[in-house]
Each structure stands twice: as C-alpha cells, then as structure tokens.
Amino acid sequence: MDPELTALATASATALVTQMTTDAWTRIRDRFAQVLSREQGREEAAVVGELDQARDEVVAARGDEDEIAGARSEWQRRMRRALVANPEAADDLREILAELAPPEARQGDTYTITNHMRGGDGNSGVVMQVGVVKNLHQGQPPRHS
C-alpha cells in the first residue's frame, strides 16, 4: 500500500477513536460510516452500529491504553481496506481530518483580533482574550504602516 495512504489510514483511525469520547461523536460517526459503508458495500446503519459498539468499548476502557491502542489498530485495518478497495475514499477521509484539525493547523484560517482597553480607576493589569497567543505586545500598540 502507498505510504501516504497508510499514513492516512492511521491518522483516520486515530481521529476516529479519539472522537469516540467527545460530544461530537454522533456527527463524526456518521461521516466515517458514510465512507466505510460506501467502500465496503454495506448498509450504513450496520456500520453505525459497529462504530457505536466500538465507542462503548473505548469509553469503558478509558485509561487502559492497550485497549484503546487495540481499537485504533482495528479501525486502521478497516480504513486501509476501504482505501485499497477505493483510493478515491482518501479525499473523503482527508476532508474529515481537515474538519477535525485544530484551528491553528488549518491552512487559510488566520484571524487577527485586536482589543484596546483602558481603565480609569488608576488600577492596571493585563486583559487578554485568548484563543492561541502567538504575539503579545504590552504597552503601546504596534504601529501599522
């Protein structure tokens, strides 16, 4: 198997198992079920049932790294089979992974937020609105040309 597809299968399985313990599970489960059922020629509801069963096992295994690693390994094999059966599924998996990437890892999503706050009571301190702090300037704001 192409090393890139192997890496994609691994990343997809890791993301899937990680999402099993989050509030976003239902939405993510449905996305993976669409890809896996289409590539395996199976009913989507059957794949959803398997994913939910796997989730129950992962939730029950919290803290047991061997069990969680086993779940990742199992889903990695299934992702690899799906990619071998239909390499075009790679685009669907990449799309899911892009949605799950933290904002700082997404390309093209750059935001600059500038807040100017002044107090009038003689007290001073730092006020921060935080997402990811990359540059922090205290005092006079930087001049923009």
N, C-alpha and C positions, 0 to 999 in steps of 0.2 A: 504494500500500500504506500502511496505517496506520503512522504514525511509531513507535508503540510496538512494533508487530510487526517493523518494520525494525530497531529497536534490539535486539529480542530475537534476531533472526536474526544480527545482528552479534556480540552477546555469546555466543551459542551457538557460532558458528563459531570465535570467538577461544578459547573454552574448549576446544572440541574439538581444535583444532590444538595448543594448549598442552599438553593431556593426552597427546598423541601421544608425548611424550618422557618420560613418567613411568611409575612402576611400576603405577599404577592404570589403565593403558591398556586392558587387556582388559575390565575391568568397565565403564568409561566407554564404550568402543567398542560394547559390547553394548547399552547403554542408548540411545545415539544410533542404532544400527542398528535397534532396535525402532521408534523414532519414524519414521525415514526410510523404512523398508521399508513400514510400515503406511500412511504417507501417499502413497507412490509406487506402492502395489500391487505390490511386488516381493518376491521371496524375501529373507528376512533374511540368509541365507548369502551372497547376491550382494552385498548392501550391506556386510557384514562384510569381504568380500574387497576391495571398493573402499576401505574405510576402512584396512585393513591396507596396501594398496598406497600410499595417501596417507601413512600413517605412515612407511613405508620411505623415501619421498621426503623427508619432513620431517627424519627422522633423518639422512639423507645430506646434507641442506642445512644442518645446524647451522652457524650463523654467517653464512649467506647470507640476509640479511633480505629481499631481493627474492623469493627462492623461498618463504620462509615467508609473506610477505605474499600471494603468489600462491595458496598453499594456503588461507589464510584467506578470500581473495576467492572462490575456487571453492566452498568449503563455505558461505560466506554466501549465495551464489546458490542453492545447494541447499536451505538452511534456509528461505530466502524462498519458494521454490517449494512446499516442504512446508507452510508456513504459509498460503499462498494456497489450496492445494488443500484444506486442512482447518485452519481457525483454532483448532479445539479442541486441536491439537497444541501450542499455546502453553503450555497447562498442563503438559504433559509436559516441555517444554523448560525452563520455569521451575523445575520440580521438580529437574531435573538440575543446573541452575545453582545452586540453593539448596544442594544437596549438596556442590557444589564450592567454595562460598563459604568464605573463611577464617572460623574461629570468631568472630572479633570482628565480622564482618559479618552474622552470623546473628542474627535477632531472637529474643529469648526465651531464648537460651542464655547465661546470665550465671552465672558461678561466682565465689565468693569463697573464697580459700584463705588461712588464717592459720596461720603457723608460729611457735612460740615456742621458741627455742633458747638454752641457757645453757651457758657453758663454765666449768670450774672450775680451769683451769690458769693464770689470770692473763693469757692472751693474748686479744685481742679482734679481731673483724673482722666483716664483713658476710657473712651467709649468705643466699643467695637461691635460691628455687625459681622459675624463670622460665617463663612462658608469654608473656603480654603484661603488662608492668609499666605500670600507669596511675597508681598512687599508691604511693609508697614512704615509709614512716614509720620513721625510725630512733630508737632510744631507747625511751621508754615507749610501749607500745601505746596507740592512741587509745581513750578511754573510750566505751563504748556505753551509751546510756540504756535 
